[in-house]
Amino acid sequence: MNRLIEDAKNFKGNVVCIGVDDKKLVKIFKNNKHIGLYELTRGVNRKLFKRQRRVKLENGKSIRIKKFRKLFKKKSIEYLVINLNTIFDYFKYIVANSIYICNSKIYIYGESEYIDAKVITKKYKRYKTKIEYFQDKNKYLVIVDVKEAKYSYFKNMFYIVVDTFHNLGDMISYFLTS
């Protein structure tokens, strides 16, 4: 987490924060005059199953997290900072969309109880990216360099199908063992 705070002081360009609720980071981003900041945070709960379906922009416009890349152009964002604990439900969409909109680096942090850093690195390596990850006890930070990333619509659809079947197999095996 300290590495993220140190790097955040040197950001220049457009920065998108998704689910970031750390007060130190938010303060650094607000005080930095060299960046254009976009914040996407979770919306209100749905009535059915208490699940949150939308993210909210700072100006109050509500968008679907699956379609947030329509708001930003291809490779228009320099840095993307993601707190994976707050948007864990939409992880499979975040990977492809973050590769699509970001042209420099993606910072993903969170706790290991939801998802492991090795799973994140595996999903980002599919797109030919350079990855560093740091793990400390139950917290991790993954830094993905997407300058040379290869993105294809058909490759993305293939990976979504593969991940869906993989998740279905995990759910069945969990059901059978419990």
C-alpha positions in Angstrom: 0.0 0.0 0.0 2.9 2.3 0.7 4.1 1.8 -2.9 0.8 2.9 -4.2 0.8 6.1 -2.1 4.4 6.9 -3.3 3.5 6.4 -6.9 0.2 8.3 -6.6 2.2 11.5 -5.7 3.8 11.4 -9.1 0.7 10.7 -11.3 0.2 13.1 -14.2 -2.8 12.8 -16.6 -6.2 11.2 -16.2 -6.8 8.9 -13.3 -9.8 6.7 -12.7 -10.5 5.5 -9.2 -12.9 2.6 -8.9 -14.1 1.8 -5.4 -11.2 3.6 -3.7 -12.2 4.5 -0.1 -8.7 5.0 1.5 -8.6 8.5 2.9 -4.9 9.0 2.3 -5.2 8.1 -1.4 -8.3 10.3 -1.9 -6.5 13.2 -0.2 -3.4 12.8 -2.5 -5.6 12.7 -5.6 -7.6 15.7 -4.6 -4.5 17.8 -3.9 -2.6 16.9 -7.0 -3.2 19.6 -9.6 -1.6 17.6 -12.5 -4.3 15.0 -12.8 -7.8 14.8 -14.0 -9.7 12.6 -11.5 -12.7 10.4 -12.1 -14.2 8.5 -9.2 -16.5 5.6 -9.6 -18.0 4.3 -6.3 -20.7 1.9 -5.5 -24.3 2.9 -5.8 -27.2 2.1 -3.6 -28.4 -1.5 -2.9 -30.9 -3.2 -5.0 -34.1 -4.3 -3.3 -33.7 -8.0 -4.3 -30.8 -9.8 -2.6 -29.2 -6.6 -1.4 -26.8 -6.5 -4.3 -25.4 -3.4 -5.8 -25.6 -3.1 -9.5 -24.4 0.4 -10.5 -21.5 2.6 -9.8 -21.9 6.4 -9.2 -19.8 9.1 -10.8 -18.8 12.2 -8.8 -21.2 14.3 -10.7 -24.1 12.0 -9.8 -24.6 10.1 -13.1 -25.2 6.4 -12.5 -23.6 4.0 -15.0 -23.5 0.2 -15.1 -20.1 -1.2 -14.1 -20.1 -3.7 -17.0 -20.4 -0.8 -19.5 -18.2 1.8 -17.9 -15.7 1.7 -20.8 -18.4 3.4 -23.0 -17.9 6.5 -20.9 -14.1 6.5 -21.6 -12.5 6.3 -25.0 -10.0 3.6 -25.9 -6.6 4.1 -24.2 -7.7 7.5 -22.8 -6.8 7.0 -19.2 -3.2 7.0 -17.9 -3.7 5.4 -14.5 -6.4 3.2 -13.1 -6.6 2.5 -9.3 -9.0 -0.3 -8.3 -10.0 -1.5 -4.8 -11.0 -5.0 -5.6 -12.8 -5.6 -2.3 -15.6 -3.1 -3.2 -16.2 -4.4 -6.7 -15.4 -8.1 -6.3 -18.7 -9.1 -8.1 -17.6 -7.5 -11.3 -14.0 -8.7 -11.5 -14.4 -10.6 -14.8 -15.6 -7.4 -16.5 -13.0 -5.1 -14.8 -10.1 -7.0 -16.3 -11.0 -6.6 -19.9 -12.4 -3.1 -19.5 -9.3 -1.8 -17.7 -7.1 -3.1 -20.5 -9.3 -1.3 -23.0 -9.3 2.2 -21.4 -5.9 2.4 -19.7 -2.7 3.2 -21.6 -0.1 3.3 -18.8 -0.5 1.4 -15.4 -3.3 -0.2 -13.4 -3.0 -0.5 -9.7 -5.2 -3.1 -8.0 -5.2 -3.6 -4.3 -7.3 -5.5 -1.8 -7.4 -8.2 0.8 -6.7 -11.9 0.1 -9.9 -13.2 1.7 -11.8 -12.3 -1.5 -9.4 -13.1 -4.3 -5.7 -14.0 -4.4 -3.1 -11.9 -6.2 -2.0 -14.9 -8.2 -5.5 -15.1 -9.8 -5.3 -11.5 -10.8 -1.9 -11.8 -12.3 -3.1 -14.9 -14.3 -6.0 -13.0 -15.8 -3.9 -10.0 -16.7 -1.1 -12.1 -18.2 -3.5 -13.2 -20.9 -3.2 -9.8 -22.5 0.6 -9.8 -22.7 1.2 -7.3 -19.9 4.1 -6.8 -17.5 3.0 -7.4 -13.9 4.5 -6.8 -10.4 2.7 -7.9 -7.3 3.4 -7.4 -3.6 1.8 -9.3 -0.9 1.9 -8.5 2.8 0.1 -10.8 5.2 -3.5 -10.7 3.9 -3.2 -7.5 1.7 -1.8 -7.3 -1.8 -0.9 -4.8 -4.5 -0.8 -5.7 -8.2 0.8 -3.2 -10.6 0.0 -4.0 -14.3 1.9 -2.2 -17.0 -0.4 -2.1 -20.1 1.7 -0.1 -22.5 2.2 -3.1 -24.8 -1.1 -4.9 -24.0 -3.0 -6.6 -26.8 -6.7 -6.3 -26.8 -9.2 -8.1 -29.0 -13.0 -8.3 -28.7 -13.1 -12.0 -29.7 -10.3 -12.9 -27.3 -12.2 -11.1 -24.6 -15.4 -13.0 -25.3 -13.5 -16.3 -25.3 -11.9 -15.5 -21.9 -15.3 -14.6 -20.4 -16.8 -18.0 -21.5 -13.7 -19.9 -20.2 -13.9 -18.0 -16.8 -17.7 -18.7 -16.6 -17.2 -22.4 -17.0 -14.3 -22.4 -14.6 -16.4 -20.6 -12.0 -19.3 -23.0 -12.6 -16.9 -25.9 -12.0 -15.7 -24.4 -8.8 -19.3 -23.9 -7.6 -20.2 -27.5 -8.3 -17.1 -28.8 -6.6 -17.8 -26.6 -3.5 -21.4 -27.8 -3.4 -20.4 -31.5 -3.6 -17.7 -31.2 -0.9 -19.9 -29.3 1.5 
